[in-house]
C-alpha cells in the first residue's frame, strides 16, 4: 500500500491530499498506540514530501478501537503538513470544516473546500444502515456558505465537498434495469432493484459495486443544490468503485481504496 501511494504521488505530484475516510481500519488496531502507528505509516510519507493534507473520518476509523476520532485527530495535527481542523462538532461527528483558498492576488476567495464527517452507522432511528450528514451539520454548512458569499462581494464561492459516505441521490442518476442485465448492481437496501450507468446521463469511470449511502436522508444534497456553490462531491466508502455521475449540475465522484493488506485504506 505504501509503495502504491509513493508511486501515485510521483506520478501526480499533487498540491493537496485529501483523505476521504477509513484512513485506518479501527477493528485492526484496537489499542491507541496501534492506531497511531497506523496513521503514521502514511502520514510520514506526506510529511517527508511536504504535501498539505486534510482528512475526514469514515465509518471504520474509530470502529472497535480505543482510539477515538479526537485521539486520531491529535495524531494528524502533530504533522506540519496537516491543515485539517476539528471544526464543527456535534454528537459523534468530528472534523466538519472548510478550507477557503484565496486568489493569488489576495483580492478575495478563489475557491473553497468543504470537508464533512458523514458519520458511521445509523443510530438516529430504527432504519439501520449507514449514517448520513446531520441536520445541524447542514445548517452549519448553509450559514458558513452564506458568510463566505457576503465576504466575497455577494458572489457564491465555488467549492468541492469531501466526505466518506456517498449521498442517497446517487441512485437518482443511475438507470433501474432488469436484474439479468450484464454489469447491473443491486440497490444497497433493496436487493430486488438493479442499477447501472444511464447512457443518457454524464458518466465517468467504473461502477464495480453497489453505492452505499445512508438509509435515511436529512437533506444534505438538496441543501448543496439550493446553495449553489458545490461543483463536485468526492467520497470514499465504496471500496472498488471509481466513477463519477452528474446530478443537478453537481458531479458525484467515488475515490477507490489504496489498500492491499494492512492499515492504509482510501485516499
Phi, psi and omega in degrees: 000315180297321178297319179297317178298315180300314182293324177295318178295322177300320184286318189266326183051062187286155173275339182207142174244129175242121176272121190263030173096163192053044180290332168227165175259102184303325182288351176262347184228079189291325182270152181301321182295323180289322177296318178298317179299320180298316179296319182293337179304318181261329180294329177299325179296312182292322180296318181297330181267356179057042178261126177301140183229136169233161184209154166236162179264152176246188184283346181257348186302313182249023182277124176060032177227153176283352181273106180286170175299322180298318179294316180297320178299322180296330176290314177302316184290348177284353180261138178295330184283348185278125182244007178288172183223161173291321171064211181280120183240138177206136181054242183264009186262130179226126176094049167252113189204177176225154180234096178291145178244119183283153172295153184298333179270002177074014186276354180160191181281131174264330183197173180208145176243127172261135176233121193234128173280106183273005172088193184237269181240150186290117174238008185276338182206189184268008183289331183078198178075196180281165181276174172225172179291131184292157176301321181296324176293321179297318178295321176299316179300312182297317180295317181291321178297321179293321178296316178298320180298315179296319180290343182257028177070027179084005179258136177298136178271115180300140190218163168234140178251134176243131174203170185277306186271130182290157181278150180300335182294355175302324183286344179292336183246013167260159183261126176284128187226171174294142186296344183274354181293140176298144176070006177285142180240146181285154172293142185299325184250001177219092186294349179274352178256137180237147185222156173206176177303139175269118182298344179270359179252166174283125182225143174227150168076211187231133175259096187263340181209168181293131173298146189237074176281178173291157182285329179246175190213121178265009172094023181299309185296321177301321179293322178296317180296315182295318182290322171081016181260332187277122178272329184205155173238135174243130183233162174253233166074301180279108195298321186250000177281143176211077186217168173221144174224164180243127179230114179052048176069014172246123176279129179250115184245149171247137179258126183288158180283156176257357187288137167251283171223136179128215194253334183284133185246240183275145175227000000 
